[in-house]
Structures are given as C-alpha cells and as structure tokens.
Amino acid sequence: MAEISAKLVQELRQKTGAGMMDCKKALKENEGDIEKSIEWLRQKGIASAGKKSDRIAAEGLVETYIQPSGEVGVLIEVNCQTDFVARNEAFKALVKNLARQAATADSVESLLTQPYLEDQSVTVDQFIKQTIAQLGENIQVRRFVNFAIPEGKEGIVDSYIHTGGRVGVLVELNAETDSAAKNEEFQTLAKNAAMQVAACPNVEYVSIEEIPAEIAQKEKAIEMGRDDLANKPDNIKEKIVQGRIEKRLKEMTLLDQPFIRDQGISVEDLVKQVKGKVGEPIKVSRFVRYILGEGIEKQESNFAEEVAAQMGAK
C-alpha cells in the first residue's frame, strides 16, 4: 500500500471539505489515488459533489475587454504577489491594456511577443518586466480566452466582472439577424447570462446536451455505490439513482438554473421570453468563467520567521 502523506491528506481535505480522518481512510482504501478517494467520500455521503477546493487565491486581477461592436471579447487573468499591487493604478492599467491586446492573440506566448499597445518600441514581455521593476513584484499573464462572432453569423459577446476583479465571465449569444443582435432585450439577456454564470460556480455547461456521456456515467457509478442504497431492490435503486443524476446534471447547466433576478423562472424560460420579444431563435452558445488564483497554491510563510530572517540579514 502506498504511504499516505500528510500533504496528500491535506490536498484531499481542500478538495472535498471532509474531515482529516475520513480523508486518511479514503486514501488508504484507494491506495493514495485522489480522484478515486473523492468518489469514495461522495459514495459515503461525506463529500458533496459541488464542493470546490478551498484554494488559496493568488493575487492579481481578472479583467475583460469587449470591442465596441460587441462581436469580440476577451477574458484575462494576470497575477501578482500581493493585494497591495493588485490595487495599484499602474498594475490595473497594465491588465486593461493586456485585455485589449489579447483580442488578437492566440496564446499567452504570442501575446508576450507582440509590440505593447501603449509603447510600440517594446514587446509586451519587456513592458511587463519594466512594470515588475517599478512595482517590485513578480507579474505573470496566467491565461486568457477570446471570443469572436463567427463570420456569417450574428450575435454578441458580453462579460461580467464580480467582486472587484476576482471573478470574471465571458459569454457568447447568437441570433439570426443583425437587428436581433442589436435589440436591447437581447443585449440585456447577454449581460444577465454572464452575471448568472458568475453567481453559479457549479455551472460548467450551457445545457444538459453538452455534458459528455462519461460525466453522466461517472455520476451514475458514484450514486449506485452510495451506502444508503445498498439494501434497496435493483429496480428501486435504479429509479432513485436516475432521479439523483438528473438533479445533479441540472445543477451543472446554465439553462436549468433559477434566474437570479426572478427565482420563479429558469434561465431557459428567460431565453424563451426574449426569443418571443425579438421574434427569432436565439441561443446561449458558450461561456468561460475565471476565478482569480484558482488552482494556484500561494507560498505560505511565517511572519515572525520572515522578520527574524530579515533582521538576521542586516
């Protein structure tokens, strides 16, 4: 059996919210495999499917840029080391410019090699290094995504930034005609869809039809293995599991969420209402959500030790 380290137990605790002893037992039962341990804990009812890792957020900003036409949009995350720098005007200006510039880039690497928007004599990478020297902290462009309405199609790209740049969303909606894409009701729907995605961290897909079959099979395997179904007849177990899976899959889809501004209707109902007002089919095509520092572990330090080390260096 693989040795179960304290670090492995801590990682599982962060990802599930389960207790230390439960995590240790899960890891032992599954020979140290994190993913299998998460499923084991869920089967025991100890971990929730919707529980996200209590990740330590790196500092920085999530920012968006939407071209005036509304046909191109960018979502970008730029990291620094402290909240103090994240609130600095020079850093915020840099991130805004990088969002604009990323509209024409296809990767972080290609973005860094472009001439910088505000100073064509240097590349983006060189300007970032100048800003690092100015602010005294490491700065990294972590990731970005850009959406563009495909040629021959109509629609709008919109965005929403929540909690001062810690959560950002980019959405694309499509219509059949330019007049519908410019309709105020349609544009309001785009903004509301972006806000909805920001408010629903468990939402990963637009509709149930988009969920890969392997995800549904994985959920079924987890539910079938739950302890509370162990003594149920197979036909009863199957019905209960089917109901639970349908509920879980709906939790993962945007269109099945209660609308945040009117809990009496779903987002799908809202789309149908707007469709009736613009007089043609409309569609929420895709979205991306960034949470600042998601998946990044910040180096932990002891303040007293830091001070002692600095005093000793003098």
N, C-alpha and C positions, 0 to 999 in steps of 0.2 A: 504493500500500500504506500502511495506517495505521502511524503511528510507534509502535514498541514501547517503552514507557517502562519504567524500572527498577521503578516501583511495580507495573505490570501483571505483570512477570516475578515479582516477589516474591509477589503475590497468587496466581498460579498455582502457585508453589512451595509456599505454605502449604496450598493445597487438594489438592495431589497428592503432595507429598514428592519430586518429581522434581528432578533437578539443574538448575542455573541455565541452562546452555547448551541442555539439552533443552527447558526451558520457553520459552526465547527462540526456538528453532527452531519449536516447536509454535505459538507465537503468530504468527510470520511466515507459516507455512503456512496459518493460519486467519484472517489479517487482523485479529489482535487480539481475536478472539472467545474469551472464556474457556471457555464450555461446549464449543464445538467443539474447542478446544485440549485440554481434559480427555479428550474422546473420542479424539482423535488420539493422545495419550500412552498411553491404555489399549490402543488398537489396536497400538501399537508394543511393548506389554508393559512400558512404563516406569512407568506409574502403576497402582496397584491400585484395584479398584472399591470396596473397603471403606475406603480411606484417607480419613480425615476431615481437615478443615482444622486445622492447628495454631494454633487460635485463642488469642489472649491473653485469658484469662478476666477479666472484670470481677469485682470483689469483691462480697460480699453473702451471701445465703442462699437456698437452695431449701427450702421448708417445705411440710408437708401438714397437713391437718385432716380428720378423719373424725368425723362425728356419731356419738353413742353407739349409735344404731340400726343403723349401718353402711350406711345407704341413701343417704347424701350424703357426698361427699368433695371436697376442694379440693387443688390443687397450685399453688403460687405461687412466683414469683421476685422478690425485692426486692434491688436493687443499691445498694451504697455504693462509696466510693473506695478504701478500704484494708481489709486483713485485720484490722487492729487494731480498727476499728469493727465489722466483721462479728462479732467475738468479744465485743463489748460487750454486757452484760446488757440494757441499755435497748434496743439495736437488736434483739436476739433476741426480747425480749418484744413489741416492735412487730410483728415479722414473724409471730409466732404469732397475735397478735390480728388481723392483716390476713388471715391464712389462714382464721380462723374467720368473719370478717366477709364474706369473698368468697363464702361459701356461698350468699348471697342476692343477689349482684351478677351482672350480665350483661356487664360490661365494666370495664376499668380506670377509665374516665371516670365511670361510675356509682358505682363503689366510692369514688372520691375525694370524691364529693359527699354520701355518707351521713354521718349523725352517728357519731362514733367510738364504738366499743363500750365503751371504758372511761371516756369522758368525753363525754356526750351534748351538752354545751354547745358543742362544736367539731366541725367536719367532719373526716373522715379526712385530707383535704388539709391542713387547718390544723394538725392534730396532727403530721403528718409535718414540716411547716415548723418547728414547735416543737422537734421532735427534731433537725432539721438544726442549729438554733441551739445546742442543747445539746451535740451531738457534734462540730460543726464540719466536717461533710462533707455533700456532696450525697447525697440518698437518693431513689431512684425505684422505684415499683412498675412493674416491667417488663411482667409478664404473669401471667395465672393461667387456670386452667381448672377448672370444677366439673362433677362427675358426679352424677346422681341416678337411682336406680332408677325407671324409668317407672311411672306409675300402672297398676295391674292386673298388674304383673309382680313376680317375686320375684328376689332376688339380694343381692349385697353389693358395696360399693365399699371397696377397701383401698389401701394405699400402702406405699412403702418409701423411706427416705432413706439414701443412701450417702455415705461419705467426708465426714462432718461437715457435711452440707448443701450439697454441691457437685453432687450428682446426686439427682434425685427422680423417682419414678414413681407414677402413679395408674392403677388398673385397675378394671374392672367385670366381674363374673361374674354369670351368670344361671342360675336353676334354675326348676323348675315349681311348687314348693310352698315355703311358709314354713318348714316343718320341714327341708327340704333346705338352704335358705339359712342356717339356724341350726346345721346339722350341723358338728361340729368338723373333720371331714375336708375339707368344702367350704371352710370358712374358712381352713384351713391352705393349701389349694390357691391361694386368692386371694393370700395373703402370698407363697407361693413363686413365683407368676406375676409379682408385682411385682419380686421380687428377680431373677428371670430376665431381665426386661426391662432392669433396671439393669446387669446383667452382660454384656449383649449389645448394644453400641452400634450395630451394623449392622442390628438388627431394627427394621423400620418398620411391619410389618403383622402381624395375628393369623395369617392363613392365606394360602396362595397364591391362593385365590379372590378375595381382596380386592385383589390387586395390579392396578392399571389396565393395560389392554391396551397403552397407549402405552409403559409402562415396559418390558414384555416385548419390544416391538418395538425399543425403543432398545438394549436389551441384545443383541438379535439382530444389529442393524446393527453394533454395536461388535465382536462376535465374528466376524462374517463378514468384517470388514475387517482382522482381525489378520494380521500378516506371516507367522506360522508356518503359515497355511492357504492361502497364495497359490498354491502349486503342487499342491494336493490336488484330485482329481476332485470334481465338484459333489456327487455322491451321498455320498461320504465326508465332505466338508466339512459337509454338512447334518447328518449323524449326530453329528459331533464338536460342532458348534455347539449342537445340541439338548441334548446331554449337559451342556455347559457352562452353558447357560441354566438348565436345571433345577437345577443345583447352585447357581448364583448366586441364583435366586429363593428357594430354600430357605434360603439364608443371610439373607434379608431377613424371614423369617417366624418368629414366636414358636413356633408349634406344631411346627415342624420342627427346633428346636434340641435338642441333647442336654441333658437335665435337669441343672442344676448340682450337685444333690445326689446324682445317680446317673447317671453318663455312659452307662450301659448301656441307658437308655430315653430316648425323646424326651418333650418336653412334652406332645405329643398322647397318647402312651402313658399318661402320668401322669393326664391328664384322663379317659381311659377307665377307669383303675383307680378313680378317685374316683367316677366315674359308677356303677360296679358297686357301690361301698360305700353310696352314698346311694340307689340304686335308682331313679334317674330321669335323664333327659337334663340335662346341664349344658353351659354354654358360656362361653368367654372372649370377651366381647363387644367390648371396646375397651381401649386403654391410651394414655397420654401420658407421654413422658419429657422432663424438663427437665435440661439440663446448664448449670450456672452460667456466665453470661457468654458462652454460645455465640453466635457471630456478632458479638459486640461487640469492637471494637478499642480497647484501652486506650491512652491517650496516652502515648507514650514520652518519657522525659525523661533528660537527662544530669545525674547527681547533682552533679558538680563545677560544672557551669554553674548549677544551681539554687542552690548555696551561694554562688557568686560573685555571682549576681544579688541574693540576699538581703543579702549584705554591702554591695553597692553601694547598696542601697536605704536603708541605715541612715545 
